[in-house]
């Protein structure tokens, strides 16, 4: 992989778009928006998140020597970004679901030590929290790619990626189960890693793609709604949200097309560089973890009217911003070190992972 500029302006906005898709989808599921925006659409947002995560890890680290100093810096960065807020949400959910509000979105019965242990140890987590253990598992596997790449070159990516996915092929094929662990979703991360490895070739598409390409893929993203395709019997397997999203070639074509357009800074995606999407991208982690319980509580006590939508979305965004400003950034400064964090900010939007 050649040395390259870390600044890819549209990626923070693309993350903001993914967060917005999840927020819209779950608002629809609780009844605040049309149901067509619900079923499966949030999964598309998570697909974008995972591709972005794989890309950013490879883009930021694969050109660095996998020595003790760099690997330690990587681990501190990943822990500082993901672990504190996630564990805070888990422990808060234990208290809330057992002592304050039994119908809380993230249930952790005090007697169910297995569920609590799995969540705390990043093995598996319930409901929307499931993505975080999967992400952390990828971070661990990425170190293996990083260590092997100087010896094997780019084939190391495909070798480790294939090994990660073998268990999923077995249990999906033989047992028709899909536990929320890395093998089930690992290919999404490795799409991003491959994109980072071949980024110089992808960037050659800049100027060759029509100026409207990004806008076309963005429109297709909202036209290709899983719920609508299911109703029209156009899904790979109607009624199966995993197959009709994660294993759907049409959906992946659109997601990958949108991602490539962001990498080459397609003029049609200029909206992703707006303040709104950059803001959502910056607070996306907290927004993802915190929004669903807020939406459910709002729907129950305020209602699903337009007022309820405003209250639910406003409270979700406000709490996510407060979390980012007053909890996530200060904790990252402590874990990663102030100097390292300032450097990562200066590198540009592509580093905000």
C-alpha positions as CSV (number, residue, x, y, z in Angstrom):
1,X,0.0,0.0,0.0
2,X,1.4,3.4,-0.9
3,X,1.8,6.3,1.5
4,X,-1.3,8.5,1.2
5,X,-3.1,11.5,2.5
6,X,-5.3,10.7,5.5
7,X,-7.8,13.4,4.7
8,X,-10.9,12.0,3.0
9,X,-13.4,14.7,3.8
10,X,-16.7,12.8,3.1
11,X,-16.1,9.9,5.4
12,X,-17.2,11.7,8.6
13,X,-20.4,12.7,6.7
14,X,-20.9,9.2,5.4
15,X,-20.8,8.0,9.0
16,X,-23.3,10.7,9.9
17,X,-25.5,9.4,7.1
18,X,-25.3,5.8,8.5
19,X,-26.2,7.1,11.9
20,X,-29.1,9.0,10.4
21,X,-30.4,5.9,8.6
22,X,-30.4,3.9,11.9
23,X,-32.2,6.8,13.7
24,X,-34.8,7.0,10.9
25,X,-35.3,3.2,10.8
26,X,-35.8,2.9,14.5
27,X,-38.1,5.9,14.6
28,X,-40.2,4.1,12.0
29,X,-40.2,0.9,14.1
30,X,-41.6,2.6,17.1
31,X,-44.3,4.2,15.0
32,X,-43.0,7.8,14.5
33,X,-42.3,7.5,10.8
34,X,-43.8,5.4,7.9
35,X,-43.2,1.7,8.5
36,X,-41.5,1.3,5.1
37,X,-38.5,3.1,6.6
38,X,-38.2,0.5,9.4
39,X,-37.7,-3.1,8.8
40,X,-34.1,-3.8,7.6
41,X,-33.2,-0.2,6.8
42,X,-31.3,0.2,10.0
43,X,-29.2,-2.8,9.0
44,X,-28.1,-0.9,5.9
45,X,-26.8,1.8,8.2
46,X,-24.8,-0.7,10.2
47,X,-23.4,-2.2,6.9
48,X,-22.0,1.3,6.1
49,X,-20.6,1.5,9.7
50,X,-18.8,-1.8,9.4
51,X,-17.3,-1.0,5.9
52,X,-16.1,2.3,7.2
53,X,-14.5,0.7,10.3
54,X,-12.6,-1.8,8.2
55,X,-11.4,0.8,5.8
56,X,-10.3,3.3,8.5
57,X,-8.3,0.7,10.4
58,X,-6.5,-0.4,7.3
59,X,-6.1,3.2,6.0
60,X,-4.7,4.4,9.2
61,X,-2.5,1.5,10.4
62,X,-1.4,-0.9,7.6
63,X,1.3,1.4,6.4
64,X,2.8,1.6,9.9
65,X,5.2,-1.0,11.2
66,X,3.4,-3.5,13.4
67,X,5.9,-3.0,16.2
68,X,5.2,-2.8,19.9
69,X,4.8,0.9,20.0
70,X,2.4,1.2,17.1
71,X,0.3,-1.8,18.2
72,X,0.1,-0.4,21.7
73,X,-1.0,2.9,20.3
74,X,-3.6,1.2,18.2
75,X,-5.0,-0.7,21.1
76,X,-5.2,2.4,23.3
77,X,-7.0,4.3,20.5
78,X,-9.6,1.5,20.0
79,X,-10.2,1.1,23.7
80,X,-10.5,4.8,24.3
81,X,-13.0,5.2,21.4
82,X,-15.3,2.2,22.0
83,X,-15.0,0.7,25.5
84,X,-15.8,3.5,28.0
85,X,-19.2,4.5,26.6
86,X,-20.3,0.9,25.8
87,X,-19.5,-0.4,29.3
88,X,-21.2,2.7,30.8
89,X,-24.4,1.9,28.8
90,X,-24.2,-1.7,29.8
91,X,-23.8,-1.0,33.5
92,X,-26.4,1.8,33.4
93,X,-28.8,-0.7,31.6
94,X,-28.3,-3.3,34.4
95,X,-29.3,-0.7,37.0
96,X,-32.2,0.8,35.0
97,X,-33.7,-2.5,33.8
98,X,-33.6,-4.1,37.3
99,X,-34.4,-1.1,39.6
100,X,-36.0,1.7,37.7
101,X,-37.7,0.8,34.4
102,X,-38.2,-3.0,33.8
103,X,-39.2,-2.4,30.1
104,X,-35.9,-0.7,29.3
105,X,-34.7,-1.4,25.8
106,X,-31.5,-3.1,26.9
107,X,-32.5,-5.9,29.4
108,X,-29.9,-7.3,31.7
109,X,-31.7,-9.4,34.3
110,X,-29.6,-9.4,37.4
111,X,-29.8,-13.2,37.7
112,X,-28.7,-13.7,34.1
113,X,-25.0,-13.6,34.7
114,X,-24.2,-15.3,31.3
115,X,-25.8,-12.4,29.4
116,X,-24.1,-9.8,31.5
117,X,-20.7,-11.6,31.3
118,X,-20.9,-11.9,27.5
119,X,-21.7,-8.3,27.1
120,X,-19.0,-7.1,29.4
121,X,-16.4,-9.4,27.8
122,X,-17.4,-8.3,24.3
123,X,-18.6,-11.7,23.3
124,X,-22.3,-10.9,22.5
125,X,-24.7,-8.3,23.5
126,X,-28.5,-7.9,23.3
127,X,-30.5,-5.9,20.7
128,X,-28.7,-2.8,19.2
129,X,-25.7,-3.3,21.5
130,X,-24.8,-6.4,19.4
131,X,-22.7,-4.4,17.0
132,X,-20.1,-3.4,19.6
133,X,-18.7,-6.8,20.5
134,X,-18.6,-7.6,16.8
135,X,-16.6,-4.4,16.2
136,X,-14.2,-5.2,19.0
137,X,-13.7,-8.7,17.7
138,X,-12.7,-7.2,14.4
139,X,-10.2,-4.9,16.1
140,X,-8.5,-8.0,17.5
141,X,-8.5,-9.8,14.2
142,X,-7.2,-6.8,12.4
143,X,-3.9,-7.0,14.4
144,X,-3.4,-10.4,12.8
145,X,-3.8,-8.9,9.4
146,X,-1.4,-6.1,10.4
147,X,1.2,-8.6,11.6
148,X,1.0,-10.8,8.5
149,X,0.9,-8.1,5.8
150,X,4.6,-7.2,5.8
151,X,5.4,-10.9,5.2
152,X,2.6,-11.9,2.9
153,X,1.5,-8.6,1.3
154,X,-2.1,-8.0,0.3
155,X,-3.0,-11.7,0.2
156,X,-2.8,-11.6,4.1
157,X,-6.1,-9.6,4.0
158,X,-7.9,-12.3,2.0
159,X,-6.3,-15.2,4.0
160,X,-7.4,-13.8,7.4
161,X,-10.8,-12.7,6.0
162,X,-11.5,-16.1,4.7
163,X,-10.5,-17.7,8.0
164,X,-12.8,-15.4,9.9
165,X,-15.8,-16.2,7.7
166,X,-15.4,-20.1,7.7
167,X,-17.3,-20.5,11.0
168,X,-20.2,-18.5,9.6
169,X,-20.3,-20.6,6.4
170,X,-20.6,-23.7,8.6
171,X,-23.2,-22.6,11.1
172,X,-25.3,-20.6,8.6
173,X,-25.2,-23.5,6.1
174,X,-25.7,-26.4,8.4
175,X,-27.6,-25.0,11.3
176,X,-29.4,-21.9,9.9
177,X,-28.3,-19.8,12.9
178,X,-26.6,-16.4,12.8
179,X,-25.1,-15.5,16.2
180,X,-24.1,-11.9,16.4
181,X,-20.3,-12.5,16.4
182,X,-17.6,-11.5,14.0
183,X,-17.8,-14.4,11.5
184,X,-21.4,-13.6,10.7
185,X,-20.6,-10.1,9.6
186,X,-16.8,-10.1,9.1
187,X,-17.0,-9.8,5.3
188,X,-18.4,-6.3,5.7
189,X,-15.3,-5.1,7.6
190,X,-13.0,-6.8,5.0
191,X,-14.7,-5.0,2.1
192,X,-13.4,-1.9,3.8
193,X,-9.9,-3.3,4.4
194,X,-9.7,-4.3,0.7
195,X,-10.8,-0.8,-0.3
196,X,-8.0,0.7,1.8
197,X,-5.4,-1.6,0.3
198,X,-6.4,-0.7,-3.2
199,X,-7.2,2.9,-2.5
200,X,-4.7,4.3,-5.1
201,X,-6.5,2.4,-7.8
202,X,-9.9,3.4,-6.6
203,X,-8.8,7.1,-6.6
204,X,-8.1,6.8,-10.3
205,X,-11.8,6.7,-10.8
206,X,-12.0,10.3,-9.7
207,X,-13.0,12.3,-12.7
208,X,-14.0,9.2,-14.7
209,X,-17.3,8.7,-12.8
210,X,-20.2,11.0,-13.8
211,X,-20.5,13.9,-11.4
212,X,-24.0,12.7,-10.4
213,X,-22.8,9.2,-9.6
214,X,-22.8,9.8,-5.8
215,X,-26.2,11.4,-5.9
216,X,-27.6,8.4,-7.9
217,X,-26.2,5.9,-5.3
218,X,-27.6,8.0,-2.5
219,X,-31.0,8.0,-4.1
220,X,-30.8,4.3,-4.7
221,X,-30.0,3.8,-1.0
222,X,-33.4,5.2,-0.1
223,X,-35.3,3.6,-3.0
224,X,-33.9,0.1,-2.2
225,X,-35.8,-0.1,1.1
226,X,-35.8,-3.7,2.5
227,X,-39.4,-3.5,3.6
228,X,-40.6,-2.4,0.2
229,X,-38.6,-5.0,-1.6
230,X,-40.0,-7.7,0.7
231,X,-43.6,-6.5,0.0
232,X,-42.9,-6.7,-3.7
233,X,-41.2,-10.1,-3.3
234,X,-38.0,-8.7,-4.7
235,X,-35.8,-9.7,-1.8
236,X,-33.4,-12.7,-1.9
237,X,-35.4,-14.2,1.0
238,X,-38.5,-12.2,1.9
239,X,-39.1,-12.2,5.7
240,X,-35.5,-12.9,6.6
241,X,-33.9,-9.6,7.5
242,X,-30.4,-11.0,7.5
243,X,-30.6,-12.5,4.0
244,X,-32.6,-9.6,2.6
245,X,-29.9,-7.1,3.7
246,X,-26.5,-8.6,4.6
247,X,-26.5,-11.2,1.9
248,X,-28.4,-9.2,-0.7
249,X,-26.2,-8.4,-3.8
250,X,-28.3,-5.4,-4.8
251,X,-27.9,-3.8,-1.4
252,X,-24.2,-4.4,-1.3
253,X,-23.8,-3.0,-4.8
254,X,-25.5,0.3,-3.7
255,X,-23.5,0.4,-0.4
256,X,-20.2,-0.2,-2.1
257,X,-21.0,2.2,-4.9
258,X,-21.9,4.9,-2.4
259,X,-18.6,4.2,-0.5
260,X,-16.5,4.4,-3.6
261,X,-18.1,7.7,-4.5
262,X,-17.3,9.0,-1.1
263,X,-13.7,7.9,-1.5
264,X,-13.3,9.7,-4.8
265,X,-15.2,12.8,-3.4
266,X,-18.0,12.6,-6.0
267,X,-19.6,16.0,-6.4
268,X,-23.0,14.4,-6.0
269,X,-22.2,13.6,-2.4
270,X,-21.3,17.2,-1.5
271,X,-24.2,17.2,1.0
272,X,-22.2,14.8,3.2
273,X,-19.6,17.5,3.8
274,X,-22.4,19.7,5.3
275,X,-22.4,20.7,8.9
276,X,-25.4,18.5,9.7
277,X,-23.8,15.3,8.4
278,X,-20.4,16.0,9.8
279,X,-22.0,16.8,13.2
280,X,-23.9,13.5,13.1
281,X,-20.8,11.7,12.1
282,X,-18.9,13.1,15.1
283,X,-21.6,12.1,17.6
284,X,-22.5,8.9,15.7
285,X,-21.2,6.4,18.3
286,X,-23.2,7.9,21.2
287,X,-26.2,8.5,19.0
288,X,-26.2,4.8,18.0
289,X,-25.9,3.5,21.5
290,X,-28.4,5.9,23.2
291,X,-31.1,6.6,20.7
292,X,-33.4,3.5,20.7
293,X,-34.2,3.6,24.5
294,X,-35.0,7.3,24.2
295,X,-37.2,6.7,21.2
296,X,-39.1,3.9,22.9
297,X,-39.6,5.9,26.1
298,X,-40.7,8.9,24.1
299,X,-43.2,6.8,22.1
300,X,-44.7,5.4,25.3
301,X,-45.0,8.6,27.3
302,X,-45.2,11.4,24.7
303,X,-46.7,9.4,21.8
304,X,-45.8,8.8,18.2
305,X,-47.1,12.0,16.7
306,X,-44.8,14.6,15.1
307,X,-44.3,16.1,18.5
308,X,-43.1,12.7,19.8
309,X,-40.7,12.5,16.8
310,X,-39.2,15.9,17.6
311,X,-38.9,15.1,21.3
312,X,-37.4,11.6,20.6
313,X,-34.9,12.7,17.9
314,X,-34.0,15.9,19.7
315,X,-33.4,14.2,23.0
316,X,-31.3,11.5,21.2
317,X,-29.1,14.0,19.4
318,X,-28.8,16.2,22.4
319,X,-27.7,13.4,24.7
320,X,-25.3,12.0,22.1
321,X,-23.7,15.4,21.7
322,X,-23.4,15.8,25.5
323,X,-21.9,12.3,25.7
324,X,-19.4,13.2,22.9
325,X,-18.4,16.5,24.4
326,X,-18.4,15.8,28.1
327,X,-17.6,12.1,28.3
328,X,-16.2,10.5,25.2
329,X,-13.6,13.1,24.3
330,X,-12.3,13.6,27.9
331,X,-12.0,9.9,28.4
332,X,-10.2,9.4,25.1
333,X,-7.8,12.1,26.1
334,X,-7.0,10.1,29.3
335,X,-6.7,6.7,27.6
336,X,-5.0,7.7,24.4
337,X,-3.0,10.6,25.7
338,X,-3.7,14.2,25.0
339,X,-0.9,14.5,22.5
340,X,-2.0,11.5,20.5
341,X,-5.6,12.6,20.4
342,X,-4.7,16.1,19.2
343,X,-2.6,14.6,16.4
344,X,-5.5,12.3,15.3
345,X,-7.8,15.3,15.2
346,X,-5.3,17.2,13.0
347,X,-5.1,14.3,10.6
348,X,-8.6,15.0,9.4
349,X,-12.1,13.4,9.3
350,X,-10.8,10.0,8.2
351,X,-9.2,9.4,11.5
352,X,-12.3,10.0,13.6
353,X,-13.0,6.3,14.0
